[in-house]
Amino acid sequence: MPKMKTKRGAAKRFSKTGSGKIKRSKAFTSHILTKKSTKRKRNLRKSGLVDPSNASTIRKILPYL
């Protein structure tokens, strides 16, 4: 059986936490920042966790995560 290929775009966006959950970064941080409040931009800098309903799909496309 050959090795499975990792989806490289997904590998750059997701990582695993110590407890095995999948970590992600938040969207809406790249442009049009003048209308967003400082508090909103500060909270967008923090990382988030992938919802459990999507986690199984991400584990399939990242077999060695």
mmCIF file as Biopython writes it, N, C-alpha, C and O atoms, coordinates in Angstrom:
data_model
#
loop_
_atom_site.group_PDB
_atom_site.id
_atom_site.type_symbol
_atom_site.label_atom_id
_atom_site.label_alt_id
_atom_site.label_comp_id
_atom_site.label_asym_id
_atom_site.label_entity_id
_atom_site.label_seq_id
_atom_site.pdbx_PDB_ins_code
_atom_site.Cartn_x
_atom_site.Cartn_y
_atom_site.Cartn_z
_atom_site.occupancy
_atom_site.B_iso_or_equiv
_atom_site.auth_seq_id
_atom_site.auth_asym_id
_atom_site.pdbx_PDB_model_num
ATOM 1   N N  . MET A ? 1  ? 0.848   -1.190 0.000  1.0 0.0 1  A 1 
ATOM 2   C CA . MET A ? 1  ? 0.000   0.000  0.000  1.0 0.0 1  A 1 
ATOM 3   C C  . MET A ? 1  ? 0.887   1.244  0.000  1.0 0.0 1  A 1 
ATOM 4   O O  . MET A ? 1  ? 1.732   1.394  0.882  1.0 0.0 1  A 1 
ATOM 5   N N  . PRO A ? 2  ? 0.708   2.133  -0.970 1.0 0.0 2  A 1 
ATOM 6   C CA . PRO A ? 2  ? 1.534   3.344  -0.981 1.0 0.0 2  A 1 
ATOM 7   C C  . PRO A ? 2  ? 1.106   4.328  0.107  1.0 0.0 2  A 1 
ATOM 8   O O  . PRO A ? 2  ? 0.020   4.224  0.678  1.0 0.0 2  A 1 
ATOM 9   N N  . LYS A ? 3  ? 1.991   5.282  0.371  1.0 0.0 3  A 1 
ATOM 10  C CA . LYS A ? 3  ? 1.658   6.321  1.339  1.0 0.0 3  A 1 
ATOM 11  C C  . LYS A ? 3  ? 0.546   7.195  0.786  1.0 0.0 3  A 1 
ATOM 12  O O  . LYS A ? 3  ? 0.415   7.365  -0.426 1.0 0.0 3  A 1 
ATOM 13  N N  . MET A ? 4  ? -0.254  7.747  1.694  1.0 0.0 4  A 1 
ATOM 14  C CA . MET A ? 4  ? -1.304  8.678  1.298  1.0 0.0 4  A 1 
ATOM 15  C C  . MET A ? 4  ? -0.706  10.069 1.154  1.0 0.0 4  A 1 
ATOM 16  O O  . MET A ? 4  ? 0.185   10.448 1.915  1.0 0.0 4  A 1 
ATOM 17  N N  . LYS A ? 5  ? -1.192  10.825 0.187  1.0 0.0 5  A 1 
ATOM 18  C CA . LYS A ? 5  ? -0.708  12.190 0.006  1.0 0.0 5  A 1 
ATOM 19  C C  . LYS A ? 5  ? -1.493  13.141 0.896  1.0 0.0 5  A 1 
ATOM 20  O O  . LYS A ? 5  ? -2.701  12.994 1.083  1.0 0.0 5  A 1 
ATOM 21  N N  . THR A ? 6  ? -0.778  14.120 1.440  1.0 0.0 6  A 1 
ATOM 22  C CA . THR A ? 6  ? -1.385  15.170 2.254  1.0 0.0 6  A 1 
ATOM 23  C C  . THR A ? 6  ? -1.790  16.323 1.346  1.0 0.0 6  A 1 
ATOM 24  O O  . THR A ? 6  ? -1.037  16.699 0.447  1.0 0.0 6  A 1 
ATOM 25  N N  . LYS A ? 7  ? -2.976  16.887 1.573  1.0 0.0 7  A 1 
ATOM 26  C CA . LYS A ? 7  ? -3.392  18.100 0.854  1.0 0.0 7  A 1 
ATOM 27  C C  . LYS A ? 7  ? -2.580  19.256 1.418  1.0 0.0 7  A 1 
ATOM 28  O O  . LYS A ? 7  ? -2.795  19.675 2.555  1.0 0.0 7  A 1 
ATOM 29  N N  . ARG A ? 8  ? -1.641  19.776 0.617  1.0 0.0 8  A 1 
ATOM 30  C CA . ARG A ? 8  ? -0.682  20.746 1.128  1.0 0.0 8  A 1 
ATOM 31  C C  . ARG A ? 8  ? -1.331  22.067 1.524  1.0 0.0 8  A 1 
ATOM 32  O O  . ARG A ? 8  ? -0.864  22.720 2.457  1.0 0.0 8  A 1 
ATOM 33  N N  . GLY A ? 9  ? -2.398  22.478 0.835  1.0 0.0 9  A 1 
ATOM 34  C CA . GLY A ? 9  ? -3.089  23.709 1.211  1.0 0.0 9  A 1 
ATOM 35  C C  . GLY A ? 9  ? -3.685  23.609 2.597  1.0 0.0 9  A 1 
ATOM 36  O O  . GLY A ? 9  ? -3.665  24.575 3.359  1.0 0.0 9  A 1 
ATOM 37  N N  . ALA A ? 10 ? -4.223  22.428 2.930  1.0 0.0 10 A 1 
ATOM 38  C CA . ALA A ? 10 ? -4.798  22.217 4.257  1.0 0.0 10 A 1 
ATOM 39  C C  . ALA A ? 10 ? -3.707  22.101 5.313  1.0 0.0 10 A 1 
ATOM 40  O O  . ALA A ? 10 ? -3.900  22.526 6.452  1.0 0.0 10 A 1 
ATOM 41  N N  . ALA A ? 11 ? -2.569  21.534 4.948  1.0 0.0 11 A 1 
ATOM 42  C CA . ALA A ? 11 ? -1.476  21.361 5.906  1.0 0.0 11 A 1 
ATOM 43  C C  . ALA A ? 11 ? -0.926  22.709 6.369  1.0 0.0 11 A 1 
ATOM 44  O O  . ALA A ? 11 ? -0.442  22.835 7.494  1.0 0.0 11 A 1 
ATOM 45  N N  . LYS A ? 12 ? -1.003  23.713 5.495  1.0 0.0 12 A 1 
ATOM 46  C CA . LYS A ? 12 ? -0.533  25.046 5.860  1.0 0.0 12 A 1 
ATOM 47  C C  . LYS A ? 12 ? -1.523  25.787 6.756  1.0 0.0 12 A 1 
ATOM 48  O O  . LYS A ? 12 ? -1.156  26.762 7.412  1.0 0.0 12 A 1 
ATOM 49  N N  . ARG A ? 13 ? -2.767  25.333 6.786  1.0 0.0 13 A 1 
ATOM 50  C CA . ARG A ? 13 ? -3.817  26.057 7.518  1.0 0.0 13 A 1 
ATOM 51  C C  . ARG A ? 13 ? -4.183  25.445 8.858  1.0 0.0 13 A 1 
ATOM 52  O O  . ARG A ? 13 ? -4.710  26.140 9.726  1.0 0.0 13 A 1 
ATOM 53  N N  . PHE A ? 14 ? -3.917  24.170 9.043  1.0 0.0 14 A 1 
ATOM 54  C CA . PHE A ? 14 ? -4.356  23.477 10.253 1.0 0.0 14 A 1 
ATOM 55  C C  . PHE A ? 14 ? -3.173  22.835 10.960 1.0 0.0 14 A 1 
ATOM 56  O O  . PHE A ? 14 ? -2.205  22.419 10.324 1.0 0.0 14 A 1 
ATOM 57  N N  . SER A ? 15 ? -3.262  22.759 12.288 1.0 0.0 15 A 1 
ATOM 58  C CA . SER A ? 15 ? -2.287  22.038 13.083 1.0 0.0 15 A 1 
ATOM 59  C C  . SER A ? 15 ? -3.012  21.359 14.232 1.0 0.0 15 A 1 
ATOM 60  O O  . SER A ? 15 ? -4.176  21.647 14.511 1.0 0.0 15 A 1 
ATOM 61  N N  . LYS A ? 16 ? -2.310  20.460 14.887 1.0 0.0 16 A 1 
ATOM 62  C CA . LYS A ? 16 ? -2.925  19.676 15.948 1.0 0.0 16 A 1 
ATOM 63  C C  . LYS A ? 16 ? -2.510  20.224 17.310 1.0 0.0 16 A 1 
ATOM 64  O O  . LYS A ? 16 ? -1.369  20.651 17.492 1.0 0.0 16 A 1 
ATOM 65  N N  . THR A ? 17 ? -3.433  20.212 18.258 1.0 0.0 17 A 1 
ATOM 66  C CA . THR A ? 17 ? -3.124  20.629 19.625 1.0 0.0 17 A 1 
ATOM 67  C C  . THR A ? 17 ? -2.618  19.426 20.410 1.0 0.0 17 A 1 
ATOM 68  O O  . THR A ? 17 ? -2.618  18.304 19.905 1.0 0.0 17 A 1 
ATOM 69  N N  . GLY A ? 18 ? -2.194  19.661 21.628 1.0 0.0 18 A 1 
ATOM 70  C CA . GLY A ? 18 ? -1.701  18.581 22.469 1.0 0.0 18 A 1 
ATOM 71  C C  . GLY A ? 18 ? -2.754  17.552 22.802 1.0 0.0 18 A 1 
ATOM 72  O O  . GLY A ? 18 ? -2.442  16.372 22.962 1.0 0.0 18 A 1 
ATOM 73  N N  . SER A ? 19 ? -4.001  17.983 22.908 1.0 0.0 19 A 1 
ATOM 74  C CA . SER A ? 19 ? -5.082  17.057 23.247 1.0 0.0 19 A 1 
ATOM 75  C C  . SER A ? 19 ? -5.664  16.369 22.020 1.0 0.0 19 A 1 
ATOM 76  O O  . SER A ? 19 ? -6.574  15.549 22.144 1.0 0.0 19 A 1 
ATOM 77  N N  . GLY A ? 20 ? -5.142  16.699 20.820 1.0 0.0 20 A 1 
ATOM 78  C CA . GLY A ? 20 ? -5.601  16.012 19.611 1.0 0.0 20 A 1 
ATOM 79  C C  . GLY A ? 20 ? -6.643  16.761 18.804 1.0 0.0 20 A 1 
ATOM 80  O O  . GLY A ? 20 ? -7.070  16.279 17.755 1.0 0.0 20 A 1 
ATOM 81  N N  . LYS A ? 21 ? -7.062  17.929 19.269 1.0 0.0 21 A 1 
ATOM 82  C CA . LYS A ? 21 ? -8.011  18.727 18.495 1.0 0.0 21 A 1 
ATOM 83  C C  . LYS A ? 21 ? -7.284  19.438 17.361 1.0 0.0 21 A 1 
ATOM 84  O O  . LYS A ? 21 ? -6.056  19.526 17.363 1.0 0.0 21 A 1 
ATOM 85  N N  . ILE A ? 22 ? -8.047  19.945 16.390 1.0 0.0 22 A 1 
ATOM 86  C CA . ILE A ? 22 ? -7.444  20.604 15.235 1.0 0.0 22 A 1 
ATOM 87  C C  . ILE A ? 22 ? -7.579  22.112 15.406 1.0 0.0 22 A 1 
ATOM 88  O O  . ILE A ? 22 ? -8.675  22.632 15.617 1.0 0.0 22 A 1 
ATOM 89  N N  . LYS A ? 23 ? -6.442  22.806 15.311 1.0 0.0 23 A 1 
ATOM 90  C CA . LYS A ? 23 ? -6.370  24.250 15.507 1.0 0.0 23 A 1 
ATOM 91  C C  . LYS A ? 23 ? -6.408  24.940 14.150 1.0 0.0 23 A 1 
ATOM 92  O O  . LYS A ? 23 ? -5.868  24.432 13.167 1.0 0.0 23 A 1 
ATOM 93  N N  . ARG A ? 24 ? -7.050  26.100 14.110 1.0 0.0 24 A 1 
ATOM 94  C CA . ARG A ? 24 ? -7.136  26.871 12.872 1.0 0.0 24 A 1 
ATOM 95  C C  . ARG A ? 24 ? -6.936  28.340 13.188 1.0 0.0 24 A 1 
ATOM 96  O O  . ARG A ? 24 ? -7.036  28.759 14.342 1.0 0.0 24 A 1 
ATOM 97  N N  . SER A ? 25 ? -6.649  29.126 12.143 1.0 0.0 25 A 1 
ATOM 98  C CA . SER A ? 25 ? -6.594  30.569 12.319 1.0 0.0 25 A 1 
ATOM 99  C C  . SER A ? 25 ? -7.896  31.174 11.818 1.0 0.0 25 A 1 
ATOM 100 O O  . SER A ? 25 ? -8.605  30.558 11.023 1.0 0.0 25 A 1 
ATOM 101 N N  . LYS A ? 26 ? -8.203  32.355 12.271 1.0 0.0 26 A 1 
ATOM 102 C CA . LYS A ? 26 ? -9.480  32.980 11.932 1.0 0.0 26 A 1 
ATOM 103 C C  . LYS A ? 26 ? -9.390  33.763 10.631 1.0 0.0 26 A 1 
ATOM 104 O O  . LYS A ? 26 ? -8.316  34.218 10.237 1.0 0.0 26 A 1 
ATOM 105 N N  . ALA A ? 27 ? -10.529 33.911 9.971  1.0 0.0 27 A 1 
ATOM 106 C CA . ALA A ? 27 ? -10.601 34.603 8.692  1.0 0.0 27 A 1 
ATOM 107 C C  . ALA A ? 27 ? -10.872 36.096 8.908  1.0 0.0 27 A 1 
ATOM 108 O O  . ALA A ? 27 ? -11.034 36.545 10.043 1.0 0.0 27 A 1 
ATOM 109 N N  . PHE A ? 28 ? -10.918 36.854 7.817  1.0 0.0 28 A 1 
ATOM 110 C CA . PHE A ? 28 ? -11.267 38.288 7.788  1.0 0.0 28 A 1 
ATOM 111 C C  . PHE A ? 28 ? -10.206 39.166 8.435  1.0 0.0 28 A 1 
ATOM 112 O O  . PHE A ? 28 ? -10.541 40.158 9.083  1.0 0.0 28 A 1 
ATOM 113 N N  . THR A ? 29 ? -8.928  38.817 8.271  1.0 0.0 29 A 1 
ATOM 114 C CA . THR A ? 29 ? -7.865  39.622 8.874  1.0 0.0 29 A 1 
ATOM 115 C C  . THR A ? 29 ? -6.962  40.296 7.850  1.0 0.0 29 A 1 
ATOM 116 O O  . THR A ? 29 ? -6.037  41.009 8.241  1.0 0.0 29 A 1 
ATOM 117 N N  . SER A ? 30 ? -7.192  40.098 6.556  1.0 0.0 30 A 1 
ATOM 118 C CA . SER A ? 30 ? -6.191  40.513 5.579  1.0 0.0 30 A 1 
ATOM 119 C C  . SER A ? 30 ? -6.398  41.929 5.048  1.0 0.0 30 A 1 
ATOM 120 O O  . SER A ? 30 ? -5.414  42.637 4.831  1.0 0.0 30 A 1 
ATOM 121 N N  . HIS A ? 31 ? -7.618  42.364 4.836  1.0 0.0 31 A 1 
ATOM 122 C CA . HIS A ? 31 ? -7.822  43.704 4.283  1.0 0.0 31 A 1 
ATOM 123 C C  . HIS A ? 31 ? -9.177  44.250 4.741  1.0 0.0 31 A 1 
ATOM 124 O O  . HIS A ? 31 ? -9.948  43.553 5.400  1.0 0.0 31 A 1 
ATOM 125 N N  . ILE A ? 32 ? -9.456  45.503 4.382  1.0 0.0 32 A 1 
ATOM 126 C CA . ILE A ? 32 ? -10.653 46.243 4.835  1.0 0.0 32 A 1 
ATOM 127 C C  . ILE A ? 32 ? -10.691 46.247 6.367  1.0 0.0 32 A 1 
ATOM 128 O O  . ILE A ? 32 ? -11.685 45.861 6.982  1.0 0.0 32 A 1 
ATOM 129 N N  . LEU A ? 33 ? -9.580  46.695 6.962  1.0 0.0 33 A 1 
ATOM 130 C CA . LEU A ? 33 ? -9.473  46.658 8.418  1.0 0.0 33 A 1 
ATOM 131 C C  . LEU A ? 33 ? -9.895  47.968 9.080  1.0 0.0 33 A 1 
ATOM 132 O O  . LEU A ? 33 ? -10.029 48.021 10.303 1.0 0.0 33 A 1 
ATOM 133 N N  . THR A ? 34 ? -10.107 49.024 8.295  1.0 0.0 34 A 1 
ATOM 134 C CA . THR A ? 34 ? -10.417 50.318 8.912  1.0 0.0 34 A 1 
ATOM 135 C C  . THR A ? 34 ? -11.803 50.329 9.542  1.0 0.0 34 A 1 
ATOM 136 O O  . THR A ? 34 ? -12.015 51.003 10.551 1.0 0.0 34 A 1 
ATOM 137 N N  . LYS A ? 35 ? -12.733 49.608 8.975  1.0 0.0 35 A 1 
ATOM 138 C CA . LYS A ? 35 ? -14.091 49.612 9.539  1.0 0.0 35 A 1 
ATOM 139 C C  . LYS A ? 35 ? -14.271 48.628 10.685 1.0 0.0 35 A 1 
ATOM 140 O O  . LYS A ? 35 ? -15.289 48.663 11.377 1.0 0.0 35 A 1 
ATOM 141 N N  . LYS A ? 36 ? -13.291 47.749 10.893 1.0 0.0 36 A 1 
ATOM 142 C CA . LYS A ? 36 ? -13.376 46.786 11.989 1.0 0.0 36 A 1 
ATOM 143 C C  . LYS A ? 36 ? -12.814 47.417 13.255 1.0 0.0 36 A 1 
ATOM 144 O O  . LYS A ? 36 ? -11.816 48.136 13.211 1.0 0.0 36 A 1 
ATOM 145 N N  . SER A ? 37 ? -13.455 47.146 14.374 1.0 0.0 37 A 1 
ATOM 146 C CA . SER A ? 37 ? -13.020 47.739 15.634 1.0 0.0 37 A 1 
ATOM 147 C C  . SER A ? 37 ? -11.716 47.094 16.101 1.0 0.0 37 A 1 
ATOM 148 O O  . SER A ? 37 ? -11.362 45.994 15.676 1.0 0.0 37 A 1 
ATOM 149 N N  . THR A ? 38 ? -11.009 47.803 16.984 1.0 0.0 38 A 1 
ATOM 150 C CA . THR A ? 38 ? -9.758  47.293 17.523 1.0 0.0 38 A 1 
ATOM 151 C C  . THR A ? 38 ? -9.985  45.995 18.284 1.0 0.0 38 A 1 
ATOM 152 O O  . THR A ? 38 ? -9.181  45.066 18.201 1.0 0.0 38 A 1 
ATOM 153 N N  . LYS A ? 39 ? -11.078 45.940 19.020 1.0 0.0 39 A 1 
ATOM 154 C CA . LYS A ? 39 ? -11.393 44.737 19.789 1.0 0.0 39 A 1 
ATOM 155 C C  . LYS A ? 39 ? -11.629 43.544 18.870 1.0 0.0 39 A 1 
ATOM 156 O O  . LYS A ? 39 ? -11.177 42.433 19.149 1.0 0.0 39 A 1 
ATOM 157 N N  . ARG A ? 40 ? -12.337 43.785 17.777 1.0 0.0 40 A 1 
ATOM 158 C CA . ARG A ? 40 ? -12.616 42.713 16.810 1.0 0.0 40 A 1 
ATOM 159 C C  . ARG A ? 40 ? -11.330 42.206 16.152 1.0 0.0 40 A 1 
ATOM 160 O O  . ARG A ? 40 ? -11.136 40.999 16.007 1.0 0.0 40 A 1 
ATOM 161 N N  . LYS A ? 41 ? -10.459 43.129 15.759 1.0 0.0 41 A 1 
ATOM 162 C CA . LYS A ? 41 ? -9.193  42.753 15.127 1.0 0.0 41 A 1 
ATOM 163 C C  . LYS A ? 41 ? -8.290  41.995 16.099 1.0 0.0 41 A 1 
ATOM 164 O O  . LYS A ? 41 ? -7.597  41.056 15.707 1.0 0.0 41 A 1 
ATOM 165 N N  . ARG A ? 42 ? -8.301  42.407 17.367 1.0 0.0 42 A 1 
ATOM 166 C CA . ARG A ? 42 ? -7.502  41.734 18.381 1.0 0.0 42 A 1 
ATOM 167 C C  . ARG A ? 42 ? -7.981  40.299 18.598 1.0 0.0 42 A 1 
ATOM 168 O O  . ARG A ? 42 ? -7.171  39.387 18.760 1.0 0.0 42 A 1 
ATOM 169 N N  . ASN A ? 43 ? -9.291  40.106 18.601 1.0 0.0 43 A 1 
ATOM 170 C CA . ASN A ? 43 ? -9.837  38.761 18.779 1.0 0.0 43 A 1 
ATOM 171 C C  . ASN A ? 43 ? -9.619  37.885 17.551 1.0 0.0 43 A 1 
ATOM 172 O O  . ASN A ? 43 ? -9.550  36.662 17.672 1.0 0.0 43 A 1 
ATOM 173 N N  . LEU A ? 44 ? -9.508  38.491 16.373 1.0 0.0 44 A 1 
ATOM 174 C CA . LEU A ? 44 ? -9.234  37.721 15.162 1.0 0.0 44 A 1 
ATOM 175 C C  . LEU A ? 44 ? -7.796  37.207 15.124 1.0 0.0 44 A 1 
ATOM 176 O O  . LEU A ? 44 ? -7.504  36.257 14.397 1.0 0.0 44 A 1 
ATOM 177 N N  . ARG A ? 45 ? -6.896  37.818 15.894 1.0 0.0 45 A 1 
ATOM 178 C CA . ARG A ? 45 ? -5.508  37.344 15.937 1.0 0.0 45 A 1 
ATOM 179 C C  . ARG A ? 45 ? -5.386  35.999 16.637 1.0 0.0 45 A 1 
ATOM 180 O O  . ARG A ? 45 ? -4.468  35.230 16.353 1.0 0.0 45 A 1 
ATOM 181 N N  . LYS A ? 46 ? -6.303  35.714 17.546 1.0 0.0 46 A 1 
ATOM 182 C CA . LYS A ? 46 ? -6.252  34.465 18.305 1.0 0.0 46 A 1 
ATOM 183 C C  . LYS A ? 46 ? -6.630  33.290 17.406 1.0 0.0 46 A 1 
ATOM 184 O O  . LYS A ? 46 ? -7.341  33.455 16.414 1.0 0.0 46 A 1 
ATOM 185 N N  . SER A ? 47 ? -6.154  32.124 17.759 1.0 0.0 47 A 1 
ATOM 186 C CA . SER A ? 47 ? -6.497  30.933 16.992 1.0 0.0 47 A 1 
ATOM 187 C C  . SER A ? 47 ? -7.807  30.352 17.516 1.0 0.0 47 A 1 
ATOM 188 O O  . SER A ? 47 ? -8.232  30.640 18.635 1.0 0.0 47 A 1 
ATOM 189 N N  . GLY A ? 48 ? -8.430  29.535 16.686 1.0 0.0 48 A 1 
ATOM 190 C CA . GLY A ? 48 ? -9.667  28.878 17.065 1.0 0.0 48 A 1 
ATOM 191 C C  . GLY A ? 48 ? -9.540  27.392 16.844 1.0 0.0 48 A 1 
ATOM 192 O O  . GLY A ? 48 ? -8.527  26.913 16.334 1.0 0.0 48 A 1 
ATOM 193 N N  . LEU A ? 49 ? -10.569 26.662 17.229 1.0 0.0 49 A 1 
ATOM 194 C CA . LEU A ? 49 ? -10.603 25.219 17.022 1.0 0.0 49 A 1 
ATOM 195 C C  . LEU A ? 49 ? -11.610 24.893 15.931 1.0 0.0 49 A 1 
ATOM 196 O O  . LEU A ? 49 ? -12.613 25.587 15.764 1.0 0.0 49 A 1 
ATOM 197 N N  . VAL A ? 50 ? -11.331 23.836 15.197 1.0 0.0 50 A 1 
ATOM 198 C CA . VAL A ? 50 ? -12.236 23.379 14.146 1.0 0.0 50 A 1 
ATOM 199 C C  . VAL A ? 50 ? -13.444 22.734 14.810 1.0 0.0 50 A 1 
ATOM 200 O O  . VAL A ? 50 ? -13.305 22.013 15.799 1.0 0.0 50 A 1 
ATOM 201 N N  . ASP A ? 51 ? -14.621 22.991 14.270 1.0 0.0 51 A 1 
ATOM 202 C CA . ASP A ? 51 ? -15.846 22.405 14.785 1.0 0.0 51 A 1 
ATOM 203 C C  . ASP A ? 51 ? -15.796 20.886 14.617 1.0 0.0 51 A 1 
ATOM 204 O O  . ASP A ? 51 ? -15.295 20.396 13.605 1.0 0.0 51 A 1 
ATOM 205 N N  . PRO A ? 52 ? -16.303 20.142 15.586 1.0 0.0 52 A 1 
ATOM 206 C CA . PRO A ? 52 ? -16.254 18.674 15.479 1.0 0.0 52 A 1 
ATOM 207 C C  . PRO A ? 52 ? -16.940 18.106 14.238 1.0 0.0 52 A 1 
ATOM 208 O O  . PRO A ? 52 ? -16.567 17.032 13.767 1.0 0.0 52 A 1 
ATOM 209 N N  . SER A ? 53 ? -17.934 18.812 13.704 1.0 0.0 53 A 1 
ATOM 210 C CA . SER A ? 53 ? -18.604 18.331 12.499 1.0 0.0 53 A 1 
ATOM 211 C C  . SER A ? 53 ? -17.694 18.393 11.276 1.0 0.0 53 A 1 
ATOM 212 O O  . SER A ? 53 ? -17.894 17.636 10.325 1.0 0.0 53 A 1 
ATOM 213 N N  . ASN A ? 54 ? -16.691 19.288 11.281 1.0 0.0 54 A 1 
ATOM 214 C CA . ASN A ? 54 ? -15.739 19.398 10.175 1.0 0.0 54 A 1 
ATOM 215 C C  . ASN A ? 54 ? -14.432 18.675 10.443 1.0 0.0 54 A 1 
ATOM 216 O O  . ASN A ? 54 ? -13.645 18.466 9.519  1.0 0.0 54 A 1 
ATOM 217 N N  . ALA A ? 55 ? -14.185 18.290 11.680 1.0 0.0 55 A 1 
ATOM 218 C CA . ALA A ? 55 ? -12.895 17.707 12.048 1.0 0.0 55 A 1 
ATOM 219 C C  . ALA A ? 55 ? -12.640 16.390 11.338 1.0 0.0 55 A 1 
ATOM 220 O O  . ALA A ? 55 ? -11.502 16.111 10.961 1.0 0.0 55 A 1 
ATOM 221 N N  . SER A ? 56 ? -13.664 15.575 11.146 1.0 0.0 56 A 1 
ATOM 222 C CA . SER A ? 56 ? -13.467 14.279 10.487 1.0 0.0 56 A 1 
ATOM 223 C C  . SER A ? 56 ? -13.036 14.463 9.047  1.0 0.0 56 A 1 
ATOM 224 O O  . SER A ? 56 ? -12.210 13.694 8.554  1.0 0.0 56 A 1 
ATOM 225 N N  . THR A ? 57 ? -13.579 15.476 8.347  1.0 0.0 57 A 1 
ATOM 226 C CA . THR A ? 57 ? -13.189 15.763 6.965  1.0 0.0 57 A 1 
ATOM 227 C C  . THR A ? 57 ? -11.736 16.206 6.899  1.0 0.0 57 A 1 
ATOM 228 O O  . THR A ? 57 ? -11.001 15.791 6.004  1.0 0.0 57 A 1 
ATOM 229 N N  . ILE A ? 58 ? -11.321 17.037 7.831  1.0 0.0 58 A 1 
ATOM 230 C CA . ILE A ? 58 ? -9.950  17.542 7.832  1.0 0.0 58 A 1 
ATOM 231 C C  . ILE A ? 58 ? -8.969  16.419 8.153  1.0 0.0 58 A 1 
ATOM 232 O O  . ILE A ? 58 ? -7.866  16.394 7.606  1.0 0.0 58 A 1 
ATOM 233 N N  . ARG A ? 59 ? -9.345  15.503 9.017  1.0 0.0 59 A 1 
ATOM 234 C CA . ARG A ? 59 ? -8.461  14.365 9.324  1.0 0.0 59 A 1 
ATOM 235 C C  . ARG A ? 59 ? -8.263  13.468 8.114  1.0 0.0 59 A 1 
ATOM 236 O O  . ARG A ? 59 ? -7.216  12.836 7.979  1.0 0.0 59 A 1 
ATOM 237 N N  . LYS A ? 60 ? -9.260  13.403 7.227  1.0 0.0 60 A 1 
ATOM 238 C CA . LYS A ? 60 ? -9.136  12.597 6.005  1.0 0.0 60 A 1 
ATOM 239 C C  . LYS A ? 60 ? -8.138  13.220 5.025  1.0 0.0 60 A 1 
ATOM 240 O O  . LYS A ? 60 ? -7.353  12.509 4.397  1.0 0.0 60 A 1 
ATOM 241 N N  . ILE A ? 61 ? -8.170  14.550 4.897  1.0 0.0 61 A 1 
ATOM 242 C CA . ILE A ? 61 ? -7.279  15.190 3.932  1.0 0.0 61 A 1 
ATOM 243 C C  . ILE A ? 61 ? -5.893  15.448 4.526  1.0 0.0 61 A 1 
ATOM 244 O O  . ILE A ? 61 ? -4.962  15.799 3.802  1.0 0.0 61 A 1 
ATOM 245 N N  . LEU A ? 62 ? -5.756  15.272 5.853  1.0 0.0 62 A 1 
ATOM 246 C CA . LEU A ? 62 ? -4.451  15.380 6.525  1.0 0.0 62 A 1 
ATOM 247 C C  . LEU A ? 62 ? -4.189  14.063 7.265  1.0 0.0 62 A 1 
ATOM 248 O O  . LEU A ? 62 ? -4.328  14.010 8.487  1.0 0.0 62 A 1 
ATOM 249 N N  . PRO A ? 63 ? -3.815  13.010 6.547  1.0 0.0 63 A 1 
ATOM 250 C CA . PRO A ? 63 ? -3.723  11.695 7.186  1.0 0.0 63 A 1 
ATOM 251 C C  . PRO A ? 63 ? -2.636  11.578 8.236  1.0 0.0 63 A 1 
ATOM 252 O O  . PRO A ? 63 ? -2.745  10.738 9.129  1.0 0.0 63 A 1 
ATOM 253 N N  . TYR A ? 64 ? -1.574  12.401 8.160  1.0 0.0 64 A 1 
ATOM 254 C CA . TYR A ? 64 ? -0.470  12.278 9.104  1.0 0.0 64 A 1 
ATOM 255 C C  . TYR A ? 64 ? -0.404  13.432 10.088 1.0 0.0 64 A 1 
ATOM 256 O O  . TYR A ? 64 ? 0.648   13.686 10.675 1.0 0.0 64 A 1 
ATOM 257 N N  . LEU A ? 65 ? -1.512  14.134 10.276 1.0 0.0 65 A 1 
ATOM 258 C CA . LEU A ? 65 ? -1.557  15.260 11.209 1.0 0.0 65 A 1 
ATOM 259 C C  . LEU A ? 65 ? -1.552  14.750 12.638 1.0 0.0 65 A 1 
ATOM 260 O O  . LEU A ? 65 ? -1.586  15.545 13.577 1.0 0.0 65 A 1 
#
